[in-house]
Amino acid sequence: MSNSVFRSTGSLVSKFYTLKPIQLGAEVHGINLQKDVSEEAIQTIKNDDQGIISGDRHVEIAKWFAEPDSTFYKHPKSPHPDVFRVSNDRTEGCTNVGRTGWHIDGSFQEAPFSYSLYHMVSVPIFGPTVFAPLTEIIEELPQSQRERWERLYMMSDRRTGPVHPLIYSHPLSKKKVLCFHLGMTESFIWDYGTKDERVTKEEETYKIIQEIHHEFVKDNKRRQYVHQWKEGEFIISDNLAVAHEAAPETQDSRDKVGLRVLHRVTTKGFYPPRKEY
């Protein structure tokens, strides 16, 4: 970028902010989301891929990328209809969210959400969100295992939903990614659309889910980025490229770890998963 330079520490410095690489993605310092951000700064953030924000402002920021697409239960304390409010206290937000397995958001839709934007409103003593890059998971599979996964298509537990290839091409980067939700899979289909098409039974479905889960946890220190939240932090995630799961501790009681409140806005998806784009 013409407006950016690298420090010797490896940080990227622009006239708008400092970008500090972390295990997965980067931390952005110097942008105040409570105030208006110039179009030039917004474009810089999008090109680089990177205090408590009101619900209205959270949604405005999401619109930098696409229109919000909200499909979930609206908690009474949500600050905006498009803000999904989650918590470890059911009187403060929806509980047990993100605890059913590794996933991307919106796999039950024709086109999964494009971006997920997270904002930590109240942080507990402990309760991280864990992220993992999808392309690296696929690229490190043994050849025979990858060939098996290439034959699989997922069916969401919303039985009327679409059928998606498990492995497909990211519509923008063209890199291989996964369309999946380990806690919202009704079954898989082998060789969908061919004469050899076959739907998995319950036992086989469970074994495949466990096989996928194993790839995310078998080398967790290298493959996973565990984000320990601080109050006011804001994460913009490419939902199609990065999987996530809420750690078990996110549901520890308020009495034990303090109140956890996380706001999330998801943006409209435009690209149904396809083998190639």
C-alpha positions in Angstrom: 0.0 0.0 0.0 1.2 3.5 -0.9 0.1 4.9 2.5 1.8 2.2 4.6 5.3 1.3 5.8 6.7 -1.6 7.8 8.5 -1.0 11.0 11.5 -3.2 11.9 9.2 -4.9 14.4 7.1 -6.3 11.6 4.1 -3.9 12.2 2.6 -2.1 9.3 2.0 1.6 9.9 -0.3 3.7 7.8 -1.4 7.3 8.2 -4.7 5.9 9.7 -3.5 3.1 12.0 -0.9 0.5 13.0 -1.4 -3.1 11.9 0.3 -5.6 14.2 0.4 -9.2 12.8 -0.8 -11.9 15.2 -1.1 -15.7 14.9 -4.2 -15.4 12.7 -4.9 -12.0 11.1 -3.8 -8.7 12.7 -4.5 -6.2 15.5 -5.5 -2.7 14.4 -4.5 0.2 16.6 -5.3 3.9 16.1 -8.9 3.7 14.7 -11.7 5.1 16.9 -14.9 3.3 15.8 -17.0 5.6 18.0 -16.3 8.4 15.5 -16.8 8.8 11.8 -14.1 7.1 9.7 -13.2 8.5 6.4 -13.9 6.6 3.1 -10.1 6.5 2.5 -9.5 4.9 5.9 -12.3 2.4 5.3 -10.8 1.4 2.0 -7.4 1.1 3.6 -8.8 -1.3 6.2 -10.6 -3.4 3.6 -7.4 -3.6 1.5 -5.4 -4.6 4.6 -8.0 -7.2 5.6 -8.3 -6.2 9.0 -14.5 2.3 24.2 -17.9 0.3 23.7 -19.6 0.8 20.3 -23.3 1.4 20.1 -25.5 -1.1 18.3 -26.2 1.5 15.6 -22.5 2.1 15.1 -21.7 -1.6 15.0 -24.2 -2.0 12.2 -22.9 1.0 10.3 -19.4 -0.5 10.4 -20.8 -3.8 9.1 -22.2 -1.9 6.2 -18.7 -1.1 5.1 -18.6 -4.7 3.8 -22.2 -5.5 3.0 -25.7 -5.2 4.3 -26.3 -6.9 7.6 -28.1 -10.2 7.5 -29.6 -11.2 10.8 -31.3 -14.6 11.1 -31.1 -15.3 14.8 -33.2 -14.8 17.9 -33.5 -11.2 19.0 -32.6 -10.9 22.7 -34.6 -8.2 24.5 -31.4 -6.5 25.6 -29.9 -6.4 22.1 -29.1 -2.7 21.2 -30.2 -3.2 17.5 -32.3 -5.7 15.6 -29.3 -6.7 13.6 -27.0 -7.2 16.6 -26.9 -10.8 18.0 -26.3 -10.5 21.7 -24.7 -13.5 23.4 -23.8 -14.0 27.1 -23.2 -16.4 29.9 -26.4 -15.0 31.6 -29.7 -15.7 29.9 -31.1 -12.4 31.2 -28.4 -10.5 29.4 -28.1 -12.4 26.1 -28.5 -15.7 24.3 -26.5 -18.5 26.0 -24.6 -21.6 24.8 -23.9 -19.8 21.5 -21.0 -21.2 19.4 -20.6 -24.3 21.7 -21.8 -27.0 19.3 -18.7 -27.4 17.3 -16.3 -25.8 14.8 -18.2 -23.9 12.1 -18.6 -20.9 9.9 -21.7 -18.8 10.3 -24.7 -19.3 8.0 -23.8 -22.6 6.5 -27.6 -23.4 6.5 -28.2 -20.6 3.9 -27.8 -20.7 0.1 -24.9 -18.3 0.5 -23.2 -18.2 4.0 -22.5 -14.9 5.6 -19.6 -13.0 4.1 -18.2 -11.3 7.3 -18.8 -11.6 11.0 -18.0 -8.6 13.2 -17.6 -9.2 16.9 -17.6 -6.6 19.7 -16.9 -7.4 23.4 -19.1 -5.4 25.6 -18.5 -7.0 29.0 -15.5 -9.3 29.4 -15.3 -12.1 32.0 -12.2 -13.2 33.8 -11.8 -16.0 31.1 -13.8 -17.0 28.1 -12.0 -16.9 24.8 -13.2 -17.3 21.2 -11.0 -19.7 19.2 -10.3 -19.2 15.5 -8.7 -21.4 12.9 -7.7 -20.8 9.2 -9.6 -23.1 6.8 -7.1 -23.2 3.9 -4.3 -24.4 6.0 -6.4 -27.2 7.4 -7.2 -28.4 3.9 -3.7 -28.1 2.6 -2.2 -30.2 5.3 -4.6 -33.1 4.9 -3.1 -36.4 3.7 -3.9 -36.8 0.0 -6.3 -39.8 0.5 -8.2 -37.9 3.2 -8.5 -34.8 1.1 -9.8 -36.8 -1.8 -12.5 -38.2 0.5 -13.4 -34.8 1.8 -13.6 -33.5 -1.8 -16.4 -36.0 -2.4 -18.5 -34.9 0.6 -21.4 -32.4 0.6 -23.1 -31.2 3.8 -26.8 -31.0 4.6 -27.7 -28.6 7.4 -30.0 -29.8 10.2 -32.5 -27.3 8.7 -33.8 -30.0 6.4 -35.1 -27.7 3.8 -31.8 -25.9 3.5 -29.3 -26.2 0.5 -26.7 -28.8 -0.1 -23.1 -27.5 0.0 -19.7 -29.0 -1.0 -17.6 -29.5 2.1 -14.5 -28.2 0.2 -15.0 -25.4 -2.2 -13.2 -22.3 -3.6 -13.3 -19.0 -1.7 -15.1 -16.7 -4.1 -12.6 -13.9 -3.8 -9.2 -15.4 -2.9 -9.9 -18.7 -4.9 -8.2 -20.6 -2.1 -9.8 -23.8 -0.8 -12.1 -23.4 2.2 -14.8 -25.4 4.1 -18.5 -24.9 4.3 -19.4 -26.7 7.5 -21.0 -26.5 10.9 -20.2 -29.6 13.1 -23.2 -28.9 15.4 -25.7 -28.2 12.6 -25.1 -31.1 10.2 -28.0 -33.4 9.5 -26.0 -35.7 7.2 -23.4 -35.8 4.4 -23.8 -36.8 0.8 -21.1 -38.7 -1.1 -20.6 -37.7 -4.7 -23.7 -35.4 -4.9 -25.2 -35.1 -8.3 -23.7 -38.3 -9.7 -24.9 -41.8 -10.2 -22.9 -42.8 -7.1 -24.7 -40.3 -4.8 -25.3 -41.7 -1.3 -26.6 -40.1 1.9 -24.8 -41.0 5.1 -26.6 -42.7 8.0 -26.4 -41.4 11.6 -23.3 -43.4 12.6 -21.3 -42.6 9.5 -22.3 -38.9 9.8 -21.0 -38.8 13.4 -17.7 -40.4 12.4 -17.2 -37.8 9.6 -17.9 -35.0 12.0 -15.4 -36.4 14.5 -12.8 -36.8 11.7 -13.3 -33.1 10.8 -13.1 -32.0 14.4 -9.9 -33.9 14.9 -8.2 -31.9 12.2 -8.9 -28.7 14.1 -7.7 -29.9 17.5 -4.8 -32.3 16.8 -2.2 -29.5 16.6 -4.1 -26.8 18.4 -1.2 -24.6 19.5 -0.2 -24.1 15.9 -3.5 -24.3 14.1 -5.7 -22.4 16.5 -5.7 -18.7 17.5 -7.2 -18.3 21.0 -8.4 -14.8 21.4 -8.5 -13.7 25.1 -10.9 -10.8 24.9 -10.5 -7.3 26.4 -13.5 -5.0 26.9 -14.2 -2.9 23.9 -12.3 -5.0 21.4 -13.7 -5.4 17.9 -12.9 -8.2 15.5 -13.7 -8.3 11.8 -13.5 -11.8 10.4 -13.8 -13.2 6.9 -16.4 -15.8 7.7 -15.7 -17.8 4.6 -12.0 -18.2 5.4 -11.9 -18.6 9.1 -13.7 -21.1 11.3 -14.4 -20.4 15.0 -15.8 -22.0 18.2 -16.6 -20.5 21.6 -14.4 -22.1 24.3 -16.3 -24.0 27.0 -15.4 -21.3 29.6 -17.6 -18.8 27.8 -20.5 -20.5 29.6 -19.0 -20.5 33.1 -21.5 -18.8 35.4 -21.5 -15.1 36.0 -20.9 -15.7 39.7 -17.7 -17.6 38.9 -16.1 -15.5 36.1 -18.1 -12.3 35.8 -20.5 -11.2 33.1 -19.8 -12.0 29.4 -21.6 -10.0 26.7 -20.5 -10.2 23.1 -22.3 -8.5 20.2 -22.1 -9.9 16.7 -23.2 -8.6 13.3 -23.1 -10.8 10.2 -23.2 -9.5 6.7 -25.1 -10.8 3.7 -23.5 -13.6 1.7 -23.4 -13.3 -2.1 -21.7 -16.5 -3.2 -23.2 -20.0 -2.9 -20.3 -22.4 -2.3 -19.1 -23.9 -5.5 -16.2 -26.2 -6.3 -14.6 -23.5 -8.5 -15.2 -19.8 -9.0 
